[in-house]
């Protein structure tokens, strides 16, 4: 079995790709947010705040509990719309 060496060039390319993807995600989420009405801004804020309160204060859960248990995210949602 041969092992491939990871070079600094590979890491630089990966870092650039990761940065590009994160910038695209941020751009898309900001575009979505800016497309919402003030009423929808408030509704989204309230829904997220309630879930954070539930996870942190009521459940005293971990970050993973908040992400998976309260917000309902999981691997099945990756790439889904």
Secondary structure as the mmCIF struct_conf table of DSSP 4:
data_model
#
loop_
_struct_conf.conf_type_id
_struct_conf.id
_struct_conf.beg_label_comp_id
_struct_conf.beg_label_asym_id
_struct_conf.beg_label_seq_id
_struct_conf.end_label_comp_id
_struct_conf.end_label_asym_id
_struct_conf.end_label_seq_id
HELX_LH_PP_P HELX_LH_PP_P1 UNK A 4 UNK A 7
HELX_RH_AL_P HELX_RH_AL_P1 UNK A 8 UNK A 35
BEND BEND1 UNK A 36 UNK A 36
HELX_RH_AL_P HELX_RH_AL_P2 UNK A 38 UNK A 53
HELX_RH_PI_P HELX_RH_PI_P1 UNK A 54 UNK A 58
BEND BEND2 UNK A 59 UNK A 59
HELX_RH_AL_P HELX_RH_AL_P3 UNK A 63 UNK A 64
HELX_RH_PI_P HELX_RH_PI_P2 UNK A 65 UNK A 70
BEND BEND3 UNK A 71 UNK A 71
HELX_RH_3T_P HELX_RH_3T_P1 UNK A 75 UNK A 77
TURN_TY1_P TURN_TY1_P1 UNK A 78 UNK A 79
#
